[in-house]
Amino acid sequence: MDLNTLKVLHLVGAFALFSSFGAILSGSNCKKCSSILHGVSLLLILVIGFAMLGKPPMGLHYWKVKLGLWLFLGFAPVLSKRNILPKSVVFGLCLAAAAGAAWLGIARPF
């Protein structure tokens, strides 16, 4: 697949992920729908991300950090659902994780 197509699909997954965060954190009526969207968008981000890598560059470690951020984004709704953290804090942490993942993808600092 073309790299530009993969990038667009990766961004679509990120937009869908944050749409699901908005639905989950706002307490929408369709919790099941937003949870399904959350899981599908996480899967899309992961699969397309590894497709863009081709194979993981073992000498570089930025992709491991991005995988950790991906795991946090997958676990984040649990933090608000069980009242471990306030919803606004969870959303702020998710935005910070997304900004960090975007920076790592662009800069590849290590």
GROMACS elastic network, one bead per residue, 0.5 to 0.9 nm:
[ bonds ]
;  ai    aj funct       b0    kb
    1     4     6  0.85828   500
    1     5     6  0.69759   500
    1     6     6  0.70030   500
    1    51     6  0.87738   500
    2     5     6  0.53274   500
    2     6     6  0.64469   500
    2     7     6  0.88427   500
    3     6     6  0.50410   500
    3     7     6  0.62044   500
    3     8     6  0.87093   500
    3    52     6  0.66973   500
    4     7     6  0.50301   500
    4     8     6  0.62582   500
    4     9     6  0.86735   500
    5     8     6  0.51468   500
    5     9     6  0.62431   500
    5    10     6  0.85595   500
    6     9     6  0.51098   500
    6    10     6  0.60489   500
    6    11     6  0.86173   500
    6    48     6  0.62260   500
    6    49     6  0.80582   500
    6    51     6  0.76360   500
    6    52     6  0.65829   500
    7    11     6  0.62029   500
    7    12     6  0.85910   500
    7    48     6  0.79298   500
    7    49     6  0.83973   500
    7    52     6  0.77407   500
    8    11     6  0.51068   500
    8    12     6  0.61625   500
    8    13     6  0.86599   500
    9    13     6  0.62347   500
    9    14     6  0.86854   500
    9    44     6  0.78356   500
    9    45     6  0.80042   500
    9    48     6  0.71009   500
   10    13     6  0.51289   500
   10    14     6  0.63833   500
   10    15     6  0.87937   500
   10    44     6  0.70118   500
   10    45     6  0.53792   500
   10    46     6  0.84676   500
   10    47     6  0.88041   500
   10    48     6  0.58455   500
   10    49     6  0.67513   500
   11    15     6  0.61345   500
   11    16     6  0.84930   500
   11    45     6  0.79766   500
   12    15     6  0.51018   500
   12    16     6  0.61035   500
   12    17     6  0.84862   500
   12    41     6  0.82074   500
   12    44     6  0.86781   500
   12    45     6  0.84789   500
   13    16     6  0.50703   500
   13    17     6  0.60268   500
   13    18     6  0.87367   500
   13    40     6  0.82056   500
   13    42     6  0.69780   500
   13    43     6  0.83349   500
   13    44     6  0.56968   500
   13    45     6  0.53503   500
   13    48     6  0.88385   500
   14    18     6  0.63588   500
   14    19     6  0.85729   500
   14    41     6  0.69041   500
   14    42     6  0.79612   500
   14    44     6  0.86745   500
   14    45     6  0.67303   500
   14    98     6  0.85576   500
   15    18     6  0.53273   500
   15    19     6  0.61605   500
   15    20     6  0.86572   500
   15    41     6  0.83964   500
   16    20     6  0.61605   500
   16    21     6  0.86047   500
   16    37     6  0.69412   500
   16    38     6  0.73631   500
   16    40     6  0.87052   500
   16    41     6  0.58299   500
   16    42     6  0.88088   500
   17    20     6  0.51549   500
   17    21     6  0.62919   500
   17    22     6  0.87655   500
   17    37     6  0.70892   500
   17    38     6  0.54410   500
   17    39     6  0.82366   500
   17    40     6  0.84133   500
   17    41     6  0.53211   500
   17    42     6  0.66930   500
   17    45     6  0.87866   500
   17    73     6  0.87329   500
   18    22     6  0.61632   500
   18    23     6  0.85761   500
   18    38     6  0.82180   500
   18    94     6  0.86580   500
   18    95     6  0.88039   500
   19    22     6  0.51103   500
   19    23     6  0.63225   500
   19    24     6  0.86364   500
   19    34     6  0.82605   500
   19    37     6  0.83408   500
   19    38     6  0.83103   500
   20    23     6  0.50050   500
   20    24     6  0.59775   500
   20    25     6  0.83900   500
   20    33     6  0.85936   500
   20    34     6  0.50790   500
   20    35     6  0.70104   500
   20    36     6  0.85234   500
   20    37     6  0.59074   500
   20    38     6  0.53025   500
   20    41     6  0.85636   500
   21    24     6  0.50830   500
   21    25     6  0.58292   500
   21    26     6  0.82025   500
   21    34     6  0.77935   500
   21    35     6  0.88661   500
   21    38     6  0.73028   500
   21    76     6  0.87311   500
   21    77     6  0.72666   500
   21    91     6  0.76287   500
   21    94     6  0.87766   500
   22    25     6  0.53161   500
   22    26     6  0.58589   500
   22    27     6  0.85046   500
   22    28     6  0.87073   500
   22    34     6  0.87913   500
   22    91     6  0.83755   500
   23    26     6  0.53452   500
   23    27     6  0.63474   500
   23    28     6  0.54604   500
   23    29     6  0.86797   500
   23    30     6  0.82423   500
   23    31     6  0.77028   500
   23    34     6  0.59971   500
   23    35     6  0.88440   500
   24    27     6  0.54475   500
   24    28     6  0.63846   500
   24    30     6  0.87481   500
   24    31     6  0.65353   500
   24    34     6  0.61101   500
   24    35     6  0.73177   500
   24    38     6  0.88583   500
   24    77     6  0.70218   500
   24    80     6  0.89236   500
   24    81     6  0.85268   500
   25    28     6  0.78371   500
   25    77     6  0.73808   500
   25    80     6  0.71960   500
   25    81     6  0.81354   500
   25    87     6  0.61253   500
   25    88     6  0.83861   500
   25    90     6  0.86345   500
   25    91     6  0.78612   500
   26    87     6  0.83811   500
   27    30     6  0.84549   500
   27    31     6  0.74416   500
   28    31     6  0.62344   500
   28    34     6  0.82322   500
   29    32     6  0.87353   500
   30    33     6  0.53433   500
   30    34     6  0.64576   500
   30    35     6  0.87077   500
   31    34     6  0.52340   500
   31    35     6  0.60778   500
   31    36     6  0.85811   500
   32    35     6  0.50861   500
   32    36     6  0.61458   500
   32    37     6  0.86030   500
   33    36     6  0.51368   500
   33    37     6  0.61824   500
   33    38     6  0.85717   500
   34    38     6  0.60565   500
   34    39     6  0.86930   500
   35    39     6  0.62937   500
   35    40     6  0.86282   500
   35    77     6  0.89821   500
   36    39     6  0.52147   500
   36    40     6  0.60982   500
   36    41     6  0.84454   500
   37    40     6  0.51942   500
   37    41     6  0.59199   500
   37    42     6  0.84243   500
   38    41     6  0.53523   500
   38    42     6  0.61658   500
   38    43     6  0.86744   500
   38    74     6  0.78068   500
   39    42     6  0.51360   500
   39    43     6  0.61971   500
   39    44     6  0.85966   500
   39    74     6  0.77226   500
   40    43     6  0.50997   500
   40    44     6  0.61156   500
   40    45     6  0.86348   500
   41    45     6  0.60964   500
   41    46     6  0.85592   500
   42    45     6  0.51468   500
   42    46     6  0.61892   500
   42    47     6  0.86588   500
   42    70     6  0.76606   500
   42    73     6  0.82758   500
   42    74     6  0.69666   500
   43    46     6  0.51412   500
   43    47     6  0.60886   500
   43    48     6  0.84010   500
   44    47     6  0.53515   500
   44    48     6  0.59178   500
   44    49     6  0.81543   500
   45    48     6  0.54031   500
   45    49     6  0.57691   500
   45    50     6  0.85736   500
   45    70     6  0.86064   500
   46    49     6  0.51045   500
   46    50     6  0.62866   500
   46    51     6  0.85639   500
   46    67     6  0.82895   500
   46    70     6  0.79265   500
   47    50     6  0.53682   500
   47    51     6  0.61408   500
   47    52     6  0.87178   500
   48    52     6  0.61593   500
   48    53     6  0.86741   500
   49    52     6  0.51990   500
   49    53     6  0.64727   500
   49    54     6  0.88825   500
   50    54     6  0.62551   500
   50    55     6  0.70124   500
   50    56     6  0.73672   500
   51    54     6  0.51834   500
   51    55     6  0.77369   500
   52    55     6  0.83697   500
   53    56     6  0.59881   500
   53    57     6  0.77176   500
   53    63     6  0.89425   500
   54    57     6  0.87908   500
   55    58     6  0.86631   500
   56    59     6  0.87982   500
   56    60     6  0.83990   500
   56    63     6  0.74565   500
   57    60     6  0.55470   500
   57    61     6  0.76838   500
   57    63     6  0.80845   500
   58    61     6  0.70137   500
   60    63     6  0.74448   500
   60    64     6  0.86467   500
   60   108     6  0.83610   500
   60   109     6  0.89475   500
   60   110     6  0.59621   500
   61    64     6  0.54151   500
   61    65     6  0.68504   500
   61    66     6  0.89822   500
   61   108     6  0.87474   500
   61   110     6  0.61480   500
   62    65     6  0.52320   500
   62    66     6  0.63078   500
   62    67     6  0.86974   500
   62   104     6  0.63367   500
   62   105     6  0.77903   500
   62   108     6  0.61275   500
   62   109     6  0.72085   500
   62   110     6  0.59661   500
   63    67     6  0.61242   500
   63    68     6  0.86607   500
   63   104     6  0.80368   500
   63   105     6  0.80760   500
   63   108     6  0.86324   500
   64    68     6  0.63693   500
   64    69     6  0.87634   500
   65    68     6  0.50122   500
   65    69     6  0.63296   500
   65    70     6  0.86070   500
   65   101     6  0.81052   500
   65   104     6  0.83111   500
   66    70     6  0.60981   500
   66    71     6  0.86312   500
   66    97     6  0.89401   500
   66   100     6  0.82172   500
   66   101     6  0.55962   500
   66   102     6  0.88749   500
   66   104     6  0.72500   500
   66   105     6  0.81033   500
   67    71     6  0.62575   500
   67    72     6  0.86921   500
   67   101     6  0.89576   500
   68    71     6  0.50639   500
   68    72     6  0.63409   500
   68    73     6  0.87289   500
   69    73     6  0.62187   500
   69    74     6  0.86041   500
   69    94     6  0.89572   500
   69    97     6  0.59933   500
   69    98     6  0.77457   500
   69   100     6  0.81621   500
   69   101     6  0.68643   500
   70    73     6  0.50763   500
   70    74     6  0.62343   500
   70    75     6  0.87171   500
   70    97     6  0.83055   500
   70    98     6  0.86824   500
   70   101     6  0.83603   500
   71    74     6  0.50130   500
   71    75     6  0.62494   500
   71    76     6  0.85930   500
   72    75     6  0.50423   500
   72    76     6  0.58819   500
   72    94     6  0.80694   500
   72    97     6  0.79716   500
   73    76     6  0.51700   500
   73    77     6  0.79050   500
   73    93     6  0.89534   500
   73    94     6  0.62959   500
   73    97     6  0.74856   500
   73    98     6  0.83173   500
   74    77     6  0.72640   500
   74    78     6  0.85915   500
   75    78     6  0.56748   500
   75    79     6  0.71032   500
   76    79     6  0.52822   500
   76    80     6  0.70747   500
   76    81     6  0.88862   500
   76    90     6  0.65692   500
   76    91     6  0.83586   500
   76    93     6  0.85461   500
   76    94     6  0.73014   500
   77    80     6  0.54189   500
   77    81     6  0.60036   500
   77    82     6  0.86053   500
   77    87     6  0.88165   500
   77    90     6  0.77850   500
   78    82     6  0.59683   500
   78    83     6  0.82220   500
   78    84     6  0.81633   500
   79    82     6  0.57261   500
   79    83     6  0.61745   500
   79    84     6  0.50750   500
   79    85     6  0.57401   500
   79    86     6  0.81201   500
   79    87     6  0.82186   500
   79    90     6  0.70430   500
   80    84     6  0.60474   500
   80    85     6  0.56288   500
   80    86     6  0.60830   500
   80    87     6  0.53707   500
   80    88     6  0.89050   500
   80    89     6  0.88148   500
   80    90     6  0.66012   500
   81    84     6  0.77494   500
   81    85     6  0.88082   500
   81    87     6  0.85055   500
   82    85     6  0.81245   500
   83    86     6  0.64168   500
   83    87     6  0.80734   500
   85    88     6  0.83179   500
   85    89     6  0.64560   500
   85    90     6  0.64127   500
   86    89     6  0.53680   500
   86    90     6  0.63792   500
   86    91     6  0.88040   500
   87    90     6  0.50719   500
   87    91     6  0.61837   500
   87    92     6  0.85853   500
   88    91     6  0.51444   500
   88    92     6  0.61423   500
   88    93     6  0.86106   500
   89    92     6  0.50316   500
   89    93     6  0.61054   500
   89    94     6  0.85398   500
   90    93     6  0.51174   500
   90    94     6  0.61555   500
   90    95     6  0.86733   500
   91    94     6  0.50065   500
   91    95     6  0.62214   500
   91    96     6  0.86228   500
   92    95     6  0.51093   500
   92    96     6  0.62138   500
   92    97     6  0.86082   500
   93    97     6  0.60751   500
   93    98     6  0.85518   500
   94    98     6  0.61003   500
   94    99     6  0.85344   500
   95    98     6  0.50633   500
   95    99     6  0.61170   500
   95   100     6  0.85246   500
   96    99     6  0.50618   500
   96   100     6  0.60826   500
   96   101     6  0.85606   500
   97   100     6  0.50135   500
   97   101     6  0.60918   500
   97   102     6  0.85579   500
   98   101     6  0.50384   500
   98   102     6  0.61025   500
   98   103     6  0.85429   500
   99   102     6  0.50934   500
   99   103     6  0.61282   500
   99   104     6  0.85699   500
  100   103     6  0.50814   500
  100   104     6  0.60986   500
  100   105     6  0.85501   500
  101   104     6  0.50586   500
  101   105     6  0.61087   500
  101   106     6  0.86608   500
  102   105     6  0.50769   500
  102   106     6  0.62476   500
  102   107     6  0.85096   500
  103   106     6  0.52112   500
  103   107     6  0.57558   500
  103   108     6  0.76084   500
  103   109     6  0.88860   500
  104   107     6  0.53704   500
  104   108     6  0.50065   500
  104   109     6  0.67738   500
  104   110     6  0.88005   500
  105   108     6  0.57709   500
  106   109     6  0.87565   500
  107   110     6  0.87683   500
